[in-house]
Structure formats: structure tokens, C-alpha cells
Amino acid sequence: MRQASNAKKSSPAIFLLLSLTACSSLGQRPLDSSGYAGMTCVELNQQIARTAADISRVAIQRGNTARTDIPTWVLGGRQVADKVMERQSKRIARLQEEQQALTAARRANCGV
């Protein structure tokens, strides 16, 4: 009976890992900083804030994935979690590059 209760507890974790794996590759686009030159200071500030929020959100997701207790009987569960965390780390790096480009554009356009 105890094994059945453990299986029920780990099912949401497995679903979470599989859904994160599928969704982590969505929204990947190449960085195009040419559009930043035409943005106003307010638009740049808003975009920087959105990017910072995205970085925080993905970092929290990565931390939650790292802390997920994956049962030993789930074959390949740890590898899936590691792959998800790797993708999230790449996304954070891409968002940080975007934020640096936005900051440079703000410095050039707004003198800040």
C-alpha cells in the first residue's frame, strides 16, 4: 500500500518535468537589438523590467526543478530534470544578453 501512495505523490512531479521539457523550448528567438534604437526611454525601461521579471521567473522555475524529489524508480527522471535545468540556464543567459542590449540602448538613447 505504501508504494501506491508514493506513486500518487510523484505523479505530479513527473507531469511537471515532462511539461517543462515541452515548454522550455518555446519562445526561443534570435536576439535582434536593431529594434531597440527606435524605442523611447519609457519603452526601454518597460522592456528592461519585463526582461528582469522573465529572468526571475525562469530562475525560480529552475530552482523548483532542481529541488523536485524524483523517485528512484522513474527511469531517466534525473536526466530529464537536468536537461530542463540546462535549457532554463540557456534561456536565462539569452535573457541576460537581451537585457544588456536594452541597457546599452537606453544608455545611448537616454543618457542614463
Contacts in CASP RR format, 6 or more apart in sequence:
PFRMAT RR
TARGET T0000
AUTHOR 0000-0000-0000
METHOD contacts of the structure
MODEL  1
MRQASNAKKSSPAIFLLLSLTACSSLGQRPLDSSGYAGMTCVELNQQIAR
TAADISRVAIQRGNTARTDIPTWVLGGRQVADKVMERQSKRIARLQEEQQ
ALTAARRANCGV
6 71 0 8 1.000
10 69 0 8 1.000
10 70 0 8 1.000
10 71 0 8 1.000
10 74 0 8 1.000
13 68 0 8 1.000
13 69 0 8 1.000
13 70 0 8 1.000
13 71 0 8 1.000
14 70 0 8 1.000
14 74 0 8 1.000
14 77 0 8 1.000
16 65 0 8 1.000
16 68 0 8 1.000
17 65 0 8 1.000
17 68 0 8 1.000
17 70 0 8 1.000
17 77 0 8 1.000
17 80 0 8 1.000
17 81 0 8 1.000
17 84 0 8 1.000
18 80 0 8 1.000
20 61 0 8 1.000
20 65 0 8 1.000
20 84 0 8 1.000
21 80 0 8 1.000
21 83 0 8 1.000
21 84 0 8 1.000
21 87 0 8 1.000
24 84 0 8 1.000
24 87 0 8 1.000
24 88 0 8 1.000
24 91 0 8 1.000
25 87 0 8 1.000
28 91 0 8 1.000
28 94 0 8 1.000
31 94 0 8 1.000
31 97 0 8 1.000
31 98 0 8 1.000
31 101 0 8 1.000
33 98 0 8 1.000
33 101 0 8 1.000
33 102 0 8 1.000
33 104 0 8 1.000
33 105 0 8 1.000
36 44 0 8 1.000
36 47 0 8 1.000
36 101 0 8 1.000
36 102 0 8 1.000
36 105 0 8 1.000
37 105 0 8 1.000
37 108 0 8 1.000
37 109 0 8 1.000
38 109 0 8 1.000
39 47 0 8 1.000
39 105 0 8 1.000
39 109 0 8 1.000
41 106 0 8 1.000
41 109 0 8 1.000
41 110 0 8 1.000
41 112 0 8 1.000
44 102 0 8 1.000
44 105 0 8 1.000
44 106 0 8 1.000
44 109 0 8 1.000
44 110 0 8 1.000
45 106 0 8 1.000
47 102 0 8 1.000
48 99 0 8 1.000
48 102 0 8 1.000
48 103 0 8 1.000
48 106 0 8 1.000
51 95 0 8 1.000
51 98 0 8 1.000
51 99 0 8 1.000
51 102 0 8 1.000
52 99 0 8 1.000
54 95 0 8 1.000
55 92 0 8 1.000
55 95 0 8 1.000
55 96 0 8 1.000
55 99 0 8 1.000
58 88 0 8 1.000
58 91 0 8 1.000
58 92 0 8 1.000
58 95 0 8 1.000
59 88 0 8 1.000
59 92 0 8 1.000
61 88 0 8 1.000
62 84 0 8 1.000
62 85 0 8 1.000
62 88 0 8 1.000
62 89 0 8 1.000
62 92 0 8 1.000
63 85 0 8 1.000
65 81 0 8 1.000
65 84 0 8 1.000
65 85 0 8 1.000
65 88 0 8 1.000
66 81 0 8 1.000
66 85 0 8 1.000
68 81 0 8 1.000
70 77 0 8 1.000
70 78 0 8 1.000
70 81 0 8 1.000
106 112 0 8 1.000
END
